[in-house]
């Protein structure tokens, strides 16, 4: 095998950008997308007017593009909000599309509202995007020659159809998504305890954290209106809460480098099967005879706790007016949302002006590209612009092939089904893949409406390229601070979360309330670290200083995770024959973490801090010292790295 040449290797940011997420194909989402988008085409073709089916399938797009896995209550709120917002945006675009003097201000206003709405949460962000996208699309619908009221009626029919398809299985699947989420926690526990080396166990621990976060999100935010299902919901939430001690003990065992007994792994697998089937839980295995260590004792005690369950009190839902007040407070609390809204509004305005001045066919696609790429909370602007451009080039090529072959009739229906399934896969795998299937689908819909030809194919390519250029120039290269390293603040917030976990985990929890507080602190710390990892993965795709510093900070994230695992290992032994550490020792640990957070925020080298020398805290101290070394950077007296690399290391030690 030949040795790869470093000078020919692709840049790190490009590799990260083109990498597909290693997640399973969401076949349920694929099936729903195919049914929602192709059934109207098939029925309309059988009735003799496939162009009507194309208009109806356009109304089905908001739900397909907003589809997300999760409980039915959550999906109903997400898809319902996105569909209503898309319908409102579509109507605004239809009413103003014939007159540029009205359509341009309307699109700019909708863009500003879309960005501001994003501060209210994930569902509101998706709804805001759909409102902008379909407002822009509707401004170009006058070219079809169909009356506005007819277009709006077909759109509403398609929106209602896709919403029905997305939630049709709610009546008989009930709490199945919630059961699946809880069962997945036990599957990941078994996978983590079965890992044979540190690298595999580290990945498995990240997957376990994701599974725990997902399960809690689904059970805490998705509530049912029916009392019978509410009882099932409470049962699953109590079961998940009772699993926390077993999770902590499992993490502690893995962190200690020990293998769990096979009967424990088999029990987690049996638990997952029982939860999925809705059957009674199996009895936990007995603890081996002898004098086991505290970590093993905590693990078996955690298994017993799962069987007993918890009795969590039902949390009252947050009133709508309080959520509205929190959103308004987020707008007034800082400039970030307003800055994002200003950037999106400015770029949309530039796109609208370009569309007016440059003689392009259906130039609304320029604004559409800008709005989708520059959504403020969907990751790196640079990365989305590049992926959108690559995906559109591929999609235009596919659309050109379809037009060249002159496909007709049922062949077009089948091709639409393929493109719809590709959109569902691209949503979870790679944004570029999604763009590659969205483009030919819309080109195909235009062709079915008797407005598509070769000029449409070429126009999509030119419009998308112009939209990406506007985003990269005005929304990225020339926008103040877009390329400046901004990852330190998130890193410091993660250190604060770990410090809070230390203060609660290393004390004896003698009451149920204290145990609940410690459990919440642990979930908060691991959730913060998981969000931090996700944020850095979004930034690392940029070739600017922001992306290169994210790469340099990566060892600090890993060090934080190891500190949290070491704290968990000590915490699960407290109260099982092992007394808690001295409060002064815990205070030294939290002070050291606070110094790290301050050093990151203030962009300086951290000061040396006294650390406890108790043997039982040696693992925590070792990992904390590694975190200090990671923040300081490599010792330049031993080896001086290349100047470009040294420039973007966190804080090199002064020589």
N, C-alpha and C positions, 0 to 999 in steps of 0.2 A: 504494500500500500504506500502510495506516495505521501510525503509530508505536505500538509496544506501550507500555502504561502501566505504569511500575514499581510503582505502588501496587496493581495488580491481578495482578501476577505471583505465581505460586506460590512458596512458600518454597523455598530451595535444598535443604534437607534432604528435603522432600517430593518434589521433582523427582528427586533421587538415589535415593530409596527406591522410587519407582514405575518407574524406568528399567529396561528389559529389557536383559540382556547381549547384545551383538551377536555371538552365536556361531551356527554352523550348527545346523540341526535334527539331532539324533543319531538318524537313521532306524533304525540297528541296535538302539539301546536302545528305541526306540518299538516296533519289531517284537517284540522279546523281551518287553516288558511286555504287549503285546496278547495274545501267545500264552500267556504264563504265567497271566494273569488270566481270560481268556475261554474257553480250551479246556475247563477244568473245568465252566464254566457250560454250554457247548454240549453236552458229552458227557452231563452230568447231565440237561439238558432233553430230549435225545433219548431218554434212558433213562426219562424220566417223573418225575423228582424234581429240579427245578432248585434246590431249597433245599439239597440236599447239595452241589451245585456251588458255591453261595455260601459254605458253610462251608469247602470245600477251597480256594477262591480266597483266603479270608482267610489261610490258611497260606502262600500265594504272595506275599503283600504284603511280608514282610521283605526278600526278595531284590530285589523291584522297587524298593522305597524305598532300598535300599542300593547299587543298581547304579551302577557308575562305569566310565568308559573306562580302558583300560590292558591290559597283558599278561594272559594267561590265568592265570598263576601268581598274580599279584597279585589278580586278581578272584576266584580260587578261595579265597584266604585271607580276603579281605574279605567275600565273600558267605557263605562257610562259617562264619566267626566270627559274623556278624550273624544268620544263620539259627539256629545253635545257641543263641546268647544269647536270641533271640526265643522259641525253643522252651522254654528253661528259664524265662523270664519268664512265658510263657503257662501253663505247668504250675503255677507258683507261684500265679498268679492264679486258675486253675480250682480248685485245692485249697483256697484260702482265701476265694473270692468269695462263698460262701453265708453267711458269718458276718462282720459288720463288725468284731467284736473281733479277728479274725484278719487280715482283708483290709487294714484300715487300717495296722497295723504292718508288714505285708508290703510294701505299696506304698511306704511311707516308707523302709524298709530298702533296697529295690531302687533307689529314687531316689538314696540316698546312695552305694551301690555304683556305680551308673551314672556319677555325677560323678567318683568317684575313679578309675574305670577309664579315664576320658577322658585322664588324664595319660600313659597308655602309648602314645599315638599315634593317628593318624587312624583306622585300622581298629578299634582298641579303642574309640574314641569312638563310632563308628557302631554297634558291637555293643552298647555300653552303652545307647545311645538305644533300639535295638530291644527290648532286654530290658525297659526301663521301659515303652515304649509297649504292648507286647503283654501285659505283666503287668496293666496297667490295663484293657486291652480284655477280658482274660479274666475279670476280676472282674465284668463285666457280662454274661457269657455265660450265667449261670444262668437269665436271663429267657427263654431259648429253650426251656427244658424238655427239652433233650437231655442224656443222661447224660454225665458228665465224661469217661469213657474214650472215648466215641464222638467227642466234640468234639476231644479231644486226638489221636485217630487221624486224623480228617479234617485237622486242622492239620498234622500230620507229613506226611501224603500231599501236601498242597499245597506245603509247604516243600521236600520232595524234588523235586517236579515243577518248581518254579520254578528250583531250583538246577541241575537237569539242563538246562533250557532255556537258562539263562545261559551254560553252558559246553559246549553241544552241538557248537559249531563248532570247539572246541579241536583235535579229532583231525585236521582237514584244513587249518586255517588256521595252526597251529603258531606261528611267530614273526612272523606278519603284523603284529600291533600294534606290535612293536618296530621292524620295518622302516618302518612308516608314521611312527613318531615320528622316526626318523633322517632319513627323506626330507623330513619337514616342516621340519627345520632348513635344508635346502638351498633349499626353497621360500621360506622367510622371508629367507634371505640374498639371493636374487634379488630379492625384493620390496623389501628395504631399499636395495639398490644401484640399483634402478630408480626410487626416489622422486625427485620433481621439485622438492620444496621441503622446508624444514626441519621443518615440522609433520608432514608425512607420514612423513619419515624417522625422526622421533622416535617416532611410533607404531609404525612398522615395527621399530625397534630394541627396543621393549618386547616386541613379539610374538616377535622372535628370542630374546630372553632367556627368555621363557616356553617357547618350543620347546626350547631347550637344557636348561632345568631339567627339563622333562617327559621328554625323551629320556634324560637321565642317571638320573632317578628310576626310570624303567621298566627300564633296563638294569642298574642297580646293585642294585635291590631284587627284581626278578622273575627268579628262576633256575629253570631247568628240571631235572627229574630225569633226563632222557634225555641220554646223552653226545652223540648226534648234534645235538640242538637246542642243547646247551651249546656246541658248536663254533660253531654259527651265532650264538649269543648273543655269544661272545667276538669273533667277526669284526665284528659290529655295534658293539660297545663300542670295539674298536680303531679302527674307522673314525670313530666319533664323536670319540674322543680326538685322532685325527690332523687333525680338522677345526678344532680350536681355533685354530691359527695363522691359518687363513684367516678365521675369525670375527673375531679381533683386528684383522687387517689391514683387513677390510671396515669395522669400526666406526671405525677410524682414518681411513679414506678419507672416510667419511660425515661424521665430525666435522670434517675439514679442508674440507668443502664442495666436494668434487670428485666427479665422475662416474666410475664404473668403466667400462672398455671393454665394449662390448656382448658380445664373445666370452666375457668372464668371467661375465656374467649368464647367457648361454646355456649355459655349462658347468655352472653350478649347477642349472639346470633339467634338463639331461641327467643329472646326478648323481642328482637326486631320482627320475627315471624309472627309472634303472638299479637303484637300491636297492629301489624298490617291486616291480620285476619280478624281483629276484634275479639280475640279469645282471651281467657284468663291467663295471667302471667305465670310462667313456670316458677317452681320453688327454687330459691338460690342454693348453690352447692354449699356443703358444709366446709368450714375452715379446716385445713389440714391440722392434724395433731402436732403437739410440740409447743415451742415458744417462738412464734413468728415475730418478725420485726414490726414496728408500728405502721409502716407503710402498707404491708400486706394485711395487717389487721384492719386498717382503714378501708382497704379495697373490699374486703369481705363484708365489713359493716355497711359499706355503700350499697352492696348488692342486696342486703337485707332491707335497707331503707327504700330501695326501689319497690320492693314488694309491698311495703306498708303504705307508700305514697305520702303526699303532703296534703294539707288542707288550707290552700291559699284562699283568701277572701276575694270575692268578686270585685274587680275594679270597675268603678263607674265610668262610662264613656265620657270623653271630653265634649262639652257642649260646642255647637258650631260657632257661637259668638266668641268663645274663648279662643278657639283656633284662629278665628279671624283677627282677634286682638293680638295674638302672638305673631301672626304674619305681618300685621301693621307695625308691631314693635321691631321685627327683624328689619323692616325697611328703614326705620328711623335710627336703628342702633349703629349702623356703620355704612360706609360708602361702597362696599364690594358689590352689592346688588345693583346699585345705581350706576356704577362704573360698567358692569356687564351689560346693563340695559342701554347705556349710552353707546357702547361699542357695537352692539347688535343693531341699534337704530341707525347709527351712522353708516355702517356697511350696507344695510338694506336701502337706505336713501341713495347711496352711491350706485348701487345696482339698479335701482329704478331710473335714475338719471341716465345711466349708460344704456338701459333698454330704450329710453326715449330718443337719445341722440344717435345711437348706432342702428342702422337699418338691418335688424335681425328678425328672422321669422320666429314668432312666439317667444320673445325675449324674457317672458316671465320666468323661464327656467333659470335665468341668472340669479334673480332674487330668491328663488326656491333653493338653489344651492347654497347661497349665503346664509339663509335662515337655518337650514339643517346643519351645516358645518359649524356655525358660530353659536350654537346653543350653549349657554354659559356653563351648564353643569354636566355635560356629557363627555368630559375628558379633554385631552389635548386638542387645541384648535389646529395646530400644525398637523398632528396625526390624522385628524378627521378630514382635513383638506386634502392631504395626500391620498388617503384611502378612498375618499370620494372621487377624486380624479381618476385613480387607477380603476376603481370599480366601474365608473361610467364609461371609460374607454372600452373595457371588456363588454359591458352591457350594450353599448352602441354596436360593437362588432356582432354580438348575438342578434340584435335587432336587425342589422343589415342583412345577415344571413337569412333570417326569416322572411324579410321582404324580397330578397333575391330569389328565394325558392318559390315565392308566390303561394304560400300555404293558404288553404281555404277550409271552411267548414269545421268539421270535428278535429282536424289537425290543429287549428288555432285554439280550440278548447283544451286539447291535451297540452299544447305548449304553455298555455296560461296556467295550467295545473303545475307544470314543472317549475315555472317561474315563481308561483306562489309558495311552493314547498321550499324553493331556494331562499326566499325571503325569510321564512321561519328559521331555517338553519343558520343563515347569516346573522340573524339577531343575536344568537348565543355564541357563535363561533368567531366572526370577524366582520367588522363594519364594511370593509371593502367587498366581501362576499355579498352582503345584503345589497349594497349599491349596484353590484353587477347584475342582480336579478330584478331589482326595482325598475331600473331603466328600461330593459326590453319589455317588461310588463306594461309600463305606461305607453311606450311606443306602440305596442300591440293594441292597446285599448284605443289609441288615436287612430290606428289603421282600421279597426273595426267600426269606428265612428265615421269612416269615409274622409278622414282628414290626414291620414298618414301616407307618406311617400318617402322617397330618398332624401328630399330636402329636410324632412322632419328628423331623420336619423343624423344628418350632418349638423343640423341646428342644435340637437341635444348635446353633441360633442363640443361645439363652439361655446354654447351657453354655459355648460358646466365648467369648461376651462376658464372662462371669464369670471365666473362666480368664485372659483378657487383662487384665482389671482387676486381678486378684490379682498378676499379673506386673508390671504397670506401677506399682502402688502399693507392694507389699512388696518386689519384686525390683529396682525401678528408682528410684522417687521417694524412698522411705524408706530404701533400702539405703545405708549409709555409703559415700561415695566413688564411687557409680555415675555421678554427673553431673559429677564433678570431672575436669578435664583430666588425662589420663594418657598422652598421646602422646609426651611428650618423651623417655622412656626408650628407646622403639623408635627414635626419631630418632638418639639418641646411639649406639646400637648400630650403626646403619647407618654413621655417621661412623667408628666404630672399624674396621668392615670395609673401608671405603675406604682408611683409613690403612694397614692391613695390606697391601692391594693395592699401594699406592704403594711401600711398602718392598721389595716383591718384584718389581714391574714395572720399576722404573727402575734395575735393575742388570743386568749382562750375565750371561745364563744360559749358561755354557759347557758344562755337563753335562746329561745327560738328566734327572737327578734335580732339578736346579735349574729346568729348564724345566717339569717336572711340578709343582713347588712353585708356580711363578708362575701356571701354568694353574689350579691349585686356588684360589689366592688371588683370581684374577680371577673364577672362578665363584662363590666365596664372596661377593665384593663385589656382583656383579650379582644373585645370588640374594637377598642381604639387602635390596637396594634394591627388588627385585620384591615380596618379602614385606612390606616397609614400605609400598609403594604399596597393596597389598591391604588391609593393616590400616587404613590411613587411609581407604580407600574404605568400609570397614565402619563406621567411626566417624562419617564425615561425614554419615550419614543422621540423626543425632540433633540435635534442636533445642536441646540443652543447651550449656553452656560447653565440654564435651568436643568436640562436633561443630563449634562455631564456631572453636575453637582449631585443630582439624584443618584447616579451610579456610585459616586464617592461616599454618599451617606448610607448606602445599603448595608454595610457592616454594622452601623449603629442600630439599625432596625433589628437585625438578627441578634445583636447583643441585648436589646431590650426584651425580646422574646425569651431569651435564655434566662435573664434575670427573673422574669415572671414565672417561668417554669421552676426555677430553683426555689423561689418563694413558696410556690404551691407544694413542693416536696417537703419543705419544713412545716408549712401550715397544716397539712393533713395529719401530722404526727402529734400535734398539740392536743392534749386531753386524752391521749391513749398511752399513758405511761410516761409521756414526755412533757415537762412543764414549758410554758411559753418563755421566749427570750425576755431578758430584762428590758423594761421600757426604754432605758437609756440606749441600749443597743439598737432597738427599732428606730429610735430617733436619729441615730447616726446614719442609718441606711436611708431614711427619708430625706435627711439633710443632704446627703451625697447626691441623691436623685434630683433634688431641687437645684443643687449647684450645676448639675449637667444641663437641666432645662434652662437655667439662667444663662449659662455659657452659650447655648445654642441661640437663644433669643438675642443676646447681646453681641453675637458673632465674635467671641473671644475664646481663648484657650481656657478650659476649666481649671480651677485651682485644686490643689491636692487637698483631700478631705480625710479626716480620721475615720477609720472603719473598725467595726467590732472584731475582736480576735477570738470570739467564742467558737469552739470546734463545730457546734451544730449549725452555725451560720457560715461555715467556710465555703460552702457551695455558692451561696448568695454573694458573698464577698468576692469570690473568684470571678463570677460573671459580671459583677459590678465594676471590678477593675478592668475587665475586658471592654466594658462599655466606655470607661474613661479613655482607654487606649484608642478605641475606635473613633471617639470624638476628636482626640488630639491629632490623629493621623499617624503615619509611619514615622519612625525615628530617622531623620535625614542624616544623622551622623553615621548611620550604618550603611545606608544605601540611598543615593539620591535618584529619585525617579525622573523620567523625562519631564521637561519643563511644562509641557501641555498638561500632563497628568497631574503634576504637582500643583498646578494653578487651581485645579478644581477639587483637590482634596479638602476635607472639612476644615481643619485647623492644624497645619503642620507644627510639630514641636520646634520651638525656636532654638537655634544653635548658638 
